[in-house]
């Protein structure tokens, strides 16, 4: 079994956040932290000496770092918002960059400059997502200037090809930023997922053939759109077997004509945005399945922190308990001031971090793990415990959990009072089924919309109910324990207008 074990120095040391490290004797501005603490918004913090402003994803604190070190936080899995400068792009251009790419398609382009410059530099090329999170930064060759070099009129070009810029893994909007010679150029492009094909072959309606392929696996952000093409000589209809994907179910059960009824030579297309396994059949009886895998890569960031004290102390020292899909990289950052370990608790040691010093990180690759629960503890203090749940991407028991939740007396009472409640499920360390009723509360418009929620939480092996509670979400919030549910339902709690 493979684990990925990284013991690293503190994040602040990695990306040089201390003012003594990032500001030289020629500084013009206070350190980014001082600017931030003075009330300046992090997006407008000023950096000295050609340093680049970035903002940490987790705590939104600003940092000023060297462009040449932008790849360091990427390699460590640290998410940063990037706010590149907005200087004029006069003379700077890009050729060969498309407006749209398909996920996996090579991205090749050429950066060009026409104007006065030295000849000994190389542009910094950066990719950010549509919400400014740093996605990629190039490793441009280090070019040393000849002292005798002078500023002259030049025509320069730098090709960037697939060997440098690997195709992006997920669909979405990306912003290409090129910084060179005091100028900045911004260009956007779109990565779209490819369509996955399922053929209804000739002879299908006569049961001489079945779906090709009968079972298809797709990945969100890569090829999650499925197109069924009818090559048979009769109309065929795709019908979802469950409501686990509401969009798929509605488009294959409702409508006149039904959107999923496919005439010969035509197609039916469905987009899937939720991981899971979805079974379906044709009107002529043949069965098929769609397995939807989550976006890749996946990360879960946890922290080892000082254990809580009574009455809150429940022997946990990590901000879990969490559930992750198999293949997720789970990282624990030790933000405590003492050393800890993350060590699997039962049977042979499935994973063992070894000593994690203050400021260091341990990362666990869950790809080799079977679906299930993995409790862990701290070897330095065995009373400290935690746990992660690994869920298979094809995990498929929504219908069963909803059926059990609906059969409870509290649920029957809730649905009798609110038959139009929206039912949903959350797969976490403990699975929960939600029954939600949303209402705009009058006559006081300031109250806004409230949501009454009945939450049924299952034991970790999904064999029984762990708890049932009634909650009110919105401007007026609260929570009712089991003994109060009947009373609050009878009194119209949460959805009753207030004066």
N, C-alpha and C positions, 0 to 999 in steps of 0.2 A: 504494500500500500504506500502510495507516494504522498508525502506532505511537502509543502513549501515552507521552509523555516527561514525567516529573515530576522536577524537581530540587528537593528540599526540604531544609530545615534538619534538624539532628539531631533524632532522636525525643525525646531528653531535653528539647530546647528546645520542641518541639511541645506536650508535655503537662506541662511544668513539674515535672520530677522533682527538681530541686535543692532542698535544704532552705531555701535563702535565698529561693526564689521562692514556696514554698507555705506557709511559716510566718511569721506576723506577730509583733509584739511581745507579743501576748496568748496565745502558744502555751502549751499545757499538756503536750504530749507531744513527745518527740524526733522527728526526721524519720523517715519510714517506713523508710528504708534503715538508719538506726541501730538502730531497733527490730528489724528483720529480722536484722541482723548480730549482735545481742545474743542471738539464739536464739529470739525470738518467732516463732510460726508466721505466715506472711503473711496468713492469713485473719482473724487477730485483732489485726492492727496497728490502733492508734488514730489517728484523724485529727483535726486541729485545725480550728476555725473553720468548721464546717459543710461541710468538704471531704469528698469521697466516696472511699472505699477501692476501688481497682481493682488487679488483678494482671496483669502482662504475661504473655501466653501463652507467649512463647518462653523467657524465663528465670525466670519465676515470682517476679519481684521486685515488691514492693508499691509503689504510688504513691498519693498523695492529690491529687485534682484537683477543681476547681470543677465543679458540676453543669452550669453553663452551657457548659463546654468539653468535655462528653462526646462531642459530635458531631465534634470535631476528629480524634481518633484513628480514628473510624469512616470519615470521609472519606478518610483516608490509608491505609485498609486494615489498620490495626493491630488485632490481636485482643487483647481485654482481658477478663479475668474480672471480673464486677461483684459486689460484696458490699454491697448496700444495707442501711441500718439496719433494725432490727426493732422499732421503737417501736410502741406501741399504735395500733390503727386506729380507736379510738372516734370515732364520728360521721362517718367517711369511708367511702364506699360507691361501688359501680359498678353502673350499670343498663345493660342492653342488650348485655352481653358474653356471647356464646355459649360453651358448653363445647367445641364442635367447629366448625371451619370447613373448607371445601374450599379447597385452594390456589388463589389468585386471587380468592376471594370477599371483597368489601369487609368491613372490620372497623370497625363504628361502635359507640360506647358513650358514656355520660355519667358523668362523675365528680361525685359529690355530697358535700356536707358539711353537717352540722347541729350547731351548737354555737357556742361563743364564739371569736371571731377578729377580726382586722382584715379589711378588705374589699379590700386592695390587692395581694394576691399571686395567684400562679397555680401550680397543681400541676406538679411535674416528673413526667412519664410516661416510663417506661423499659421496654423489652422485653429479656429475656434468653432464651437457649436453655436447654434442660433441664440443661446443664452449666455454667450461669452465665456464658456468654460474651455480652458486650454485643452485641445485634442492632440496636437502634434506640433513639433518644432524641428526645423531642419538642422542637420549637422554640416553646416557650410565649412569648407576648408579654411584653415587659418592662413591668411595672406599677410605677409610682413611688408610694410612700405619701405621702398628705397628712399633714403633721406634726400636723394637728388630728384625724386619725383615731384612734378609740379602739376598744378591744376590746369587742365587743357580741355578743349572741346573734344568729346569722345562719343563713339557709338559702341555700346557694350551690350552683351547678351549672356545670359546664364541659363542653360537648359536644366529643368527639373523633371526627372523621369521616375518610373515606378521603382527603380532601385533606391531612390531617396524617399519618395512619398508613397508609402504603401496605401493601397485602396482602403477607404474607410469601411468599417465593418457593419455599420448600421445606417438605415435610411434617415433622412432629415436634411435640414439646411445647415450649410457650413460657410464660414467666412474666411477667405484667404487674405492674409495680411502680409504685405511685403514692405520692409523697412530698409532703406538704403540712402546713404549720402544726405541724411537729414530730411528725407522725404518718405511719406507713407502712402501706400496704395491699398485700397480695400476692394475685394471682389467676392461676390457670393455665388455659390452654386448649390445645386440640390442633388442629393443622393436618393434615388427611389428604389424600392425593393422590386425584385423580378417576380413575374407571375409564374406560379407552379401549375403544370398542366395535368389534368386527368381526362383521359379519353373514354368516351362511351362508344365502343367499337361496333362495327357492323355485326348484326346477329344478336345484339344485346337484348332486344325485346323478345326474341325467341328463346332466350336462355342458352344461346350458343356461345356466349362470352360474358365477361364481367368487366368491372372498372379496370382501367390500365393507368396507373397502378391501383390496386384495390386498397392498399394502405399507404398513405403518403405522410411524410414528416417534413414540416416546414419550420422556419425560424423567424420570429418577429424581428423586423428591421432588415431582413435579407430577402425572403421569398414567401411572405405570409399571405399573399393574395393567391387564391386558387381559382383556376378557370376550368370548368367542366365543358368539354366540347363534344357535341353529339354528332358522331359519324355514322350512326344507325339510320335506317330509313323510316323510323317511327318516332313520335314525340316521346320523351322521357322526362321524368320529374325527380329532382333531388329533394329528399325529405329528412330533416334532422330528427334524431331519435330522442333528444332530451333538450331541456331549456338551459343547459349549462352555459352555452353561448347564446345570449338572448337575440342578438342580431341574426345569427344563422338560423335559429329556430323560427323567428318571425317571418323571415323572407322565404322560408320553405313551407310555411303553414297558412299564411294569410295573404290575401290579395286576389283580385279578379281582373285579369288573369294572374295566376301564381307566378311570381318572378322566376322561380326555379324550374318552371316547365320549359323544356328546351326542344324546340323544333329541329328537325334534321338540318345539319349545317350550321346551327347557331350555338351560342355558348351562354353559360351562366357563371358569373364571377362573384366570389365572396371574399371579403377581407377579414382576417382573424387577428385580434389584438390581445388575446388572453391565453397564456400557456394552459395546456390541458390536452385531453384526448376526447375527440368528438366523433361519435358514431352516427352513421346515416345510412339510408337505404334508398333505392330507386323505386318508382311506382310499380316496376315489374318484379321487384322482390330482392334484387342483388344488394349485398351489404358492402359498406366501405368504412374506413376510419381516417380521420385527420388528426395527427399528433402535432401540436404546436409547441415549439421550444421557445424559451425566453430569449430576450436580447443577450448577446454575448459581447463583451465580457460583463460579469456581474461582480459587484463588490458589496460587502457588508462591513461597516466600520463600527467597532466596539471600543470601549475604553475600560482599562483596569483602573479602578479608583479606590480611594480610601474606603474601607468597609463602613457601612452605615451603623450608627449607634442605636441602642434601645430608645424608644420602642420600635424603631423602623428596622433594626438589624435582623435580617432573615438569612444571614450567613452568605450573602452574595457580595461579590467584589467586582462584578462586571455588569455593564448596563445591558443586560439581556433580560428575559429569556427570549430567544429569537428563532425564527424559522427561515431557512434559505433554500433555494432550489439547488439541486445537485449541480456542481460545477462552479458554484460561487466561491470566490476568494474571501475568507473571513479574516479580518485583521483586528488584533487587540493592541491598542496603544497604551502603554503603562504611564498614566499621568499621576500615579501615586508617588510618594517619596521613598518607597522601599521596594525591594525586589519581589517579584511574584512568579508563578508558573501557571501555564494552562496545560493541564494533564488529564487525559481521559480517565474516568473514575472506575469503571468496572472491567474486569477481565484483563487480558493483555493490554499494554499501553498502545492504543490505536494512534494516539498523537501525544507528544510531550514537547513542550516548547523549550525545556531547559530554563535556566534563570533569565528572566526578562528584567533588565535593569531599568531604573526610572528613566523615562524618555525614550525607551526602546520599543520595538514593535515585533509581534509574532504573527505570521500569516499562515493560514491553513487552507490548503486546496481541497475542496470537498468533492472533486470530480470522481475519485475512486470509491467514495463512500456509498454504501447501500442506504436506501431510505430508512429513516428511523431517528431515534433520539440518542444524543451523545452528551452525557453528563460529564462535567469536568470539575476539577478542584485545584487548589493551590498547595503544592508540596511544602511550601514554606509555612503554611498555616492550613492544615487539612480541613478545618471547619468552614473555610471559604469555598463556596461551590457555585456552579453555573450550569448552563446547558444550551445546546443548539439542536434544532431539529432539521434534518436534511429531508427535503421533499423531492421525489422524482418528478421531472418536468411533465410526465404523462399522468400525474396523480389525478384520479378520477373517481371521487365519491361524493360529489356535490349533491346528487339526487338522493343518495342514501341519508346523508346528514340532514338535508332539508326535510325528508320524510319523517325522521325521528323527531326533529324539532317540532314539526307540525302536530305530532301526536301527543305532545305534552298538554296537560290541562291548562296551564297558563297560556300556551300558544293558541289553543282552541278558544279560550276566553277572549284573547286579544283579537283573533281573526273574526270572531263573532261581532265584536264591537267595530272592527276596522277591516272589512272584507277586501278592501282595495290596497291593503298594505303591500309595499314592495319588499320582496324577499331577496336577500343577497348573502354571500358567504365569504368569510375571510380565513385563509389558511395561514395561521401563525403557529407559535409553539403550542397553543391550544386553539383548535378550530372553533370558530364562532359563526352562528347563523343569526342574521339581523332581520327583524321585521320592522320596517320603517313607514311612518305616516307623517307626511309633511303638510303643514297648514300655515297660511298667512293669517296671523291673529289680529282680529279687530275687536273693539273700535280704535284701539291705540296703535297707529301706524308705526310708532317708534319701537314697538315690540318686534316687528319684522316677522320673518318666517321661523317657525319652530318645528322640530322633528321629534316625534315620539318614537322611541326605539325599544323594542323587546329584544334582548340579547340572550341567546342560548349558547353557553360555552361547554365544549365537550372535554372529557378527560383526554390525556395525551395519546392514548391508544384508540380513541374514537369509539370505545365500547360503552360509554355511559356519559351522562350529563354531569358536568362539573358544577355549573351554577346557572341560575336564571336571574336576570335583572331587568328593571324598567328604567330607561333613561330619558331625559329631556335635553335635546341639543338645540342651541340657539341662544338668543339674548337672555332668556331665562333658562338656566340649566339645573340639573339635579339628578339624583339617582335613588331608586327605590329598591330595597332588599326584597327577598322572596315574600316575606310576610306582609309587605305593603302593596304588592302588585294588585291584588283584588280590589283593595280600597281605592287605589289611585285610578284604576280603570273605571270603576263605578262613578267616581267623582269627576271624570273627564280631565284628569290632571294633565298639564302641559299644553293641551289644545284649547283650553277654556279661555276666552278673552278676558283681559283684565282692564279695569278702568283707570 
